[in-house]
Each structure stands twice: as structure tokens, then as C-alpha cells.
Amino acid sequence: MELNENAEIDTSQVEDARGSGGGGGGFGGLPIPIGGGGLTGIIITVLLVLVGGYFGVNNLGGGGGSSNSDNTNITNECKQGDATKQLDCRNVLYINSIQAYWATELPKAFDKQYQKSVTKIFANRVNTGCGAADSGVGPFYCPADNKVYIDLTFYQQLAKELGAPGEFAQPYVLAHEYGHHVQDLLGTEAKMRQAQQSDPDSANLQSVRLELQADCYAGAWAKGATGTTDAKGNKIFKSLTDQDIQEGIQTAGQIGDDTLQQRGGGTVNPKEFTHGTSADRQKWFRTGYDSGDPTRCDTFAPGAVNEGD
């Protein structure tokens, strides 16, 4: 994967809250330690945060305004000649690519105009429209304020704790979260919540369907990523290789519910699945990528998902 160093990095698509100290209050989960001894011995409470929080839609409960943001530093940094070598600037470019893709593809595929979503980059804790959260919940999308949230140190956890060190793991994470934004725009997320309320026994299955569709949308973006451009028409990616796609597939496999449960030392319990098995997450990312067509991502169709999961 090679980014175009001449692409314009649009930092207006992010809010940098790292300098504000994050939000107050925290989230009920415990943060995951970075580095060291891995997940062996981590208490079950933390495992449940892992299984339920990584790469998803979060309705944390309660209100809460956003933490203060100041884009001065990130904007100046991303104007430098070596900006594509900087972690945060690369991630802004990934976001630019993902949103450029959906600005074109959403009207084409679903006859719906795309509305941009801001990604808030925070450190440790943040206040959101869905409530207060800390880094332990992983990246998430909040439907209440239509924003994606991420602490960039999560990528260290992804590489060291979860076994997904590849560079393409990062845009895959973001593309999955923006898949949730697309679901919000299309009304899919709201319909899923209604289905959960009308049939509580199917709540986990409905969540799995939503998450697998976001994986599929991420794959569809990956297929079209090299065609995305900045506001001046410069390509954002110079290249995207088969190895990059394999890194995305590997990442999907490392964060399946069954894999996370096994890694935590417990038994696999399909009744607690919220995101899908590793095999299903890989399958649906591949479905999106192979087809390049987000309309093929109907994980809510009868038989699309193994209900035995």
C-alpha cells in the first residue's frame, strides 16, 4: 500500500481532541494494557469489553457533549512534506479516501446523497453524543452525533495484543466504522434497533448482521480505494496490493467473536456473539471486495448469516 505524497490531506474531516485531555467520567469498561504479556490472564470483564466494543456501533447510554478539539497541530503537521509518514496524517488520508468513495458510491448504489461524518481522534477518554467512553471500548461510531471515535493507540493493541500488525489493518478499521455511518444514513441501524426491541431474543443476531455488513462495506471501499481522489483530483492511493487485502482479511479474522473468546481463555459461546465469527467477518469483507458492490452486502437477507451463530 502506497499513499500519494502529493494528495491534499483534508483535516477538516477530523477533530483532534488529544490536546484537550479527553472527556470526563470514563466508560464502564476497563482499558486494555498495551504491550507486555498479551491478553493472557486478563479478567473476563475486559474480555467482554473486547468482544462487545471493537469495531462497532456504540450506544453507551447517557448524554454528554464532545470534548474540546483543536486542529491547529494536526493541520500544520499534515502540511509538511513527509506528512504521509505520520500516523495521524495517514489516518486522515484514509478517512478522506473512504468518504470520497461513499460520496460517489452511495448515490450510485442506493440513490442516497452522502453526508460526511467527522472522526474524533482522542486520547484516553472522550465525551460523545452516546455518553462518555474511554480507549478500552476500541474504535466506534456514535449514531447520536454521527461521528467516528478512535484513540490511535488502539493500533498498537491491534498489532501487539490481537495479532494484526499489517498497515492495512488501520484503514480497514476506519472503513468498518464508516460502514456504520452509511448504515445510519440508510436507516439500517435504526431498523436493526427496532428489530432488537420487538424481538429481544434476536438482539445478538441483529447486531452480528449489522457488524458483518459494515465489514462488507469496508471491503467494497477497499476495491474502489485506488480510484478515490482529493478535492483537486489527485489520487489518494498510488497502489493497493493483494498483500494489503490479505492484511485486511487477517485483521477481520483476529477480531471475530469466537477468536476473542478463545484468546481470553474461555469457551466459545455463540449466544454472546455480537460481531460474528472470524470466518464470517472474513467472508463478508471478501464479499465486498470481490464484488466491489455495496448492494451485495445484504447481511439481513434470509440465509445470509448462520442463525446458529
Protein Blocks (a to p, Z undefined) as FASTA:
>chain_A
ZZdfkbccdfklpccfklnopaehiaabdcddeehjljnhpafklmmmmmmmgopaddeb
padddddddfklmmmmmmpmklmmpmklmmmmmmmmmmmmmmmmmmmmnopacddddddd
dehiacdfkbccdfknopaddfklopacddfklmmmmmmmnopabfklmmmmmmmmmmmm
mmmmnommmmmmmmmmmmmmlmmmmmmmmmmmmmmmmmmmmmmmmmpccfkopafbfbdc
fklmmmmmmmmmmmgfklmmmmnopacdfklpcnbpfklmmmmmmmmmmnopaklmcmkb
ghkacfkZZ
